[in-house]
Amino acid sequence: MPFAQLVIGPPGSGKSTYCNGMHQFMSAIGRKCSIVNLDPANEKTTYPCALDVRELITLEEAMDEEGLGPNGGIMYALEELEGNVEWLEGGLSRLGQDYVLFDCPGQVELFTHHASLRNIFLKIQKMGYRLVVIHLVDAHYCADPSKYISVLLLCLRSMLQLDLPHINVLSKIDLLSQYGPLPFNLDFYTEVQDLTHMLPLLEEDPRLKKYAKLNEAIVDLVDSFGLVSFETLAVEDKLSMTHMLQAVDRAGGYAFGEAEGAGDNVWTLAMRGGWGVGMSAQDIQERWIDNREEYDEFERKQMEEQAAKAKAEAEADEFM
């Protein structure tokens, strides 16, 4: 049974960067992985692309032939892909049992109310894939109460629309400290509990003060569903990527493949070495927000020591 991640999120949230990083990470742990680009506007991919929707239709073609703007062109391209889904099915069949990462377009209407992307996902699911939606949103939205509330609504609507195992992710968590101190600790934003504490902050904004009752209704709506929570991600940090993949594997029911279960490979050593532990919101806040510079300096010295040790061992081996 093949497994797949459906990587969605607004423009600039880091979808392609995530696909590239996760592909490299999976390759390092012995998990055979392929990336499928479903974004007709993605002209230059930074990753090896096993299947590209631009072979079927590009955004430029949709805009020129139908006289559409960028958003309408992408929606038209996805409708074209839905109508020719056998092209996608044929391409996926050639990938065999590879773990697949689907890099999806960034227009939010595609995964909040437009039906084509959802129908394509259902077709993929009928092929036997176990799917997990990875919804990336930029962590800097936490620094602005109104933007954070809008992100909560976006995530909730996407979860209800797509109706699949779903993980919301605050991406670029390593850059969050650049946006100033947060009004609350990070766990308030990741666990999404008791959002009424957010209301006084919304009322402090003169633009939003007159919408107090609407803000209260939105907060009550999100709280009443109790569905939204967030993981955090720093793509270049191995501990963060390990934690992320563990969360995805739990959501999708993935069990280690043959390559991962045999011998002391990278993934086995990672689990034994405790890479996947100590990733609570408090730990993440300490690492990336409160004491980032100290941790960066500590890791830099560690890497230099490891490099010097490896060099000394290599030189010793030459004389033996």
N, C-alpha and C positions, 0 to 999 in steps of 0.2 A: 504494500500500500504506500503510494508516494505522499509526501507531505509538502506543504507550501505556505509561504507567508505572503499576504496581500498588503503591500506597503502603501498606505494612503496618507494624506495630510495636505494642508494648505501649501501654496508656493513658498519656497524658501525654508521649509521646515526640516530639510535634510534627508529627503527620501532617497535620492541617488547616492548620496554619501553613505547613508546607512546600508544600502544594498551592496555597495562596493566594500565597505568595511566588514559586513557580515559574510560576504562571499570569501574574503581573505581569511576571516576567522574560522569559518567552516572548513576551508581547505587545510588550515593548519592543524585542525583536530581530526582530520581524516574523514570528513563527511562530504560526499560528492554533491556538489551544488551547482545549479545553473541559474542565470538571471534572464527574465523575460521582460522586455520593455513594452509597456502598454500605453506609453505617453507619446502621442503622435507629434508633439511639439519638442520632444527631446532630441535635438539634432546631434549632439555630441555626448555619448555616454562615456563615463570614466571607468567602466567595468567591461569585462568580456561579455558580450550580449549573445546568448544562445538563440534567441528569437526576438525579432523586433517588429512591432506593429507598423513601423514606417515602411516595411516591405509591402504591406497591403495598402496603406493610405497614410499620407502625411498631412500635417495641418495646412501647409501651403496649398496642397491640392484641393482640400476641402474648402478653403477660403476662396480660391480662385474660381473653382467650378460652380460653387453655390452662392457666391457673393456674400459670404458671412464674415463676421468679425472673429477675433481669436477665440472667445468663449464659445460662440455658436459653432465655430469650426471644429473645436475639440469635441463638443457634444455630437455633432454630425459624424465625426470620425469614429466615435465609440458606437454610435448606432450602426455605422457601416460594418464595424467589427462584429457586432452582435448578429447582423444579418449574414455574415460570412464566418461564423464561429467555427465551421469545419476547418478553416485554415489554421486557426489556433489549436484545435484539437489534433490536427495532423502534426503540427510542430511539437506539441507536448508529447505525443506518442513516441517521437524519435528520441526524447530525453530519458525514456525508460523510468527507472526508479529514482532519478536524481531529485534531491531536495530543491524546490524551485522558489525563487524570490521574484515576485511580480512587482515591478516598479510602475506605479499607477500615476495618472495625471493629477495635477494639483487643484483643479477647479472643484471647489467644495460642493457645488450643486450636483456633481456626478455621484457623490456618495451620501448626499442628504435627501434628495428627492427624485433625481432623474433615474430612470429604471434600467438603462442599458448596462451600466457597470455591474449592478446587482445581478442582472440576468446572465451576464458573462460569468460571474463568480459561481452561480448556480450550475451552469454548464460544466465548469471545471470540477465542481464538487461531484457531479454525476459521473465524471470520468474516474472517480475513486480517490481523488485527492482529499486529504485531511487539511482543511484550511484554517489559518489563524490570521485575523486582521491586525496589522500593526499600524496604529494611528498616531503619527508623529505630529506634535505641535511644539513650537519654539518655547523654551523655558522662560524666555524674557517676558512672556505674557503674565507671569506671576507677579511681576513688579507693578502692574497696573490693574487695580481691582476690576474696572469695567471690562478690560480685555480678557481678564481671567474668567469672568462670568460668561462672556461671549464664547470662550473656548469650551466651557462646560456644556453650554447649549449645543455647540457644534458636535462635541463628542457624543452627547446623549442622542442627538438626532441620527448620527451615523450608526450608532449601535442598534437603534430601533429599525433603521432602514435596511441595513445589511444582514442582520439576524444571523451572525456567525460568531464563533469564539473571538473575542475582541480584547486587545491590550492597548490602552492609551499610554502614550509615552511623552514625557517632557524631554525633548531633545536639546542638545547643546547645553547641558546642565553645567558644563565646565566654564561657560561664559556668563552664567547668571550673576556672578559677583560684580560684573561690570556695570550693572544697572542699579546699583545702590542697595541699601539694606531692605529686606523684605519686612512688611508689617507683622508677619507671623513666621513661626518656624516652618521649615520646609514640609514637615509631616502634615501640617494643616492643608497644604496644597495637594499633596499626593494622596492623602486619604479622603479628602473632600467630605469632611464631617462638620455638621453644625455651621452651615454657611451664613447663619444670621449674624455672626461676628463680622461678616463682610459688609453688612448694610451701613453701619456708621461711616465706613471709608467711602462708600459710594455717595453718601449724602454730603461728604466734604467737597465733592466735585461740583462746582456751581452749574455745570452743564447737565448734571444728572439729578440734582436735588428735586426738581419738579417731577421726576419720574419715580419717586420713592415707593409708591404703591406697586408700580410695575416691577421695580427691582425686587420688592418683597415677594411678589408672585413668582418671578423667575427663580429666585432662591428656593422657595417652597416647592416648586416643580422639580428641580434637580434633586433636592433632598428627598422628596416623596418617592422617586424612582429608586434611589439608592444604588445606582448601577455604575456611576463614574468613579474611577480612581486612576492613579497614574503610576507607572514605573518611571525611572529616570535613566538617562543615557548620555554618556560621553564616548563617542565612537572610537577615539584613539586610546582609550583606557581599557586594558585587557580585563581588569576586574569588573568594570561596568558591562563590557560585552559578554562576559561569562554569565553574569547575573541576568542579563537580558535574554540570552539564549535559554537559560534554565526556565525562565518564566514562560517563554514561547513553547518550550517542550512540554511543560506541564499543561498549558492551555490546549495544545494539539494532541496530547497523548503520545508523544514521540518516545520510543525506546531506542537505545543505542543500536546503531547498525553494526554489521559484522566488523567493519574496519575500526570502529570506535571501541568495540568490546574486547579486542584482542591485543593483549600485551600492554606495556607501559608507554602508550602514546601520549601526545600532548594533553588530550582531554582527560585521560585517566589521571595523569600527574597533576593536572589542574584541580580536579576534584579532591584528590588526596592532599594537595597542598593548601586547600581551603580557599581557593579563589572565589568560590561562590558564597562564602559566608561573610558576615559583617557588612551587609549592604542595606542596613536600615536607613530610613530617611535622616536620622540623626547622624549616622556615619557619613552619608553623602553630603549633608550640610557642612560637617566639619572639614571634609576633604576639599570640596569645591567652592564653598562660600566663606566659611569663617577663617580657615587657615590654608588657603590654596597655595600661597607663596612658599610657606614652610614645607608643605608636602611636595611641591614641585622640586624644591632644592634637595630634599631628602631622596627623592627618586632619581634625580640627576646624579647625585653622588653614588647611589647604589649601582646605577648603570655604568658609571665610570669604573667602579671597583670590579664589577663583573667583567667588563671589557679588559681591564688590566690583568685580571686573573686568567682569563681565557688566553690572552696573548702570552703570558708567562708559561702556561701549560703547553701551548703550541711550540714555543721555543725550546722547552725542556724535551719535548718529544723528538725534536729535530736532532738533538745530541745523543739520543738513546739508540 
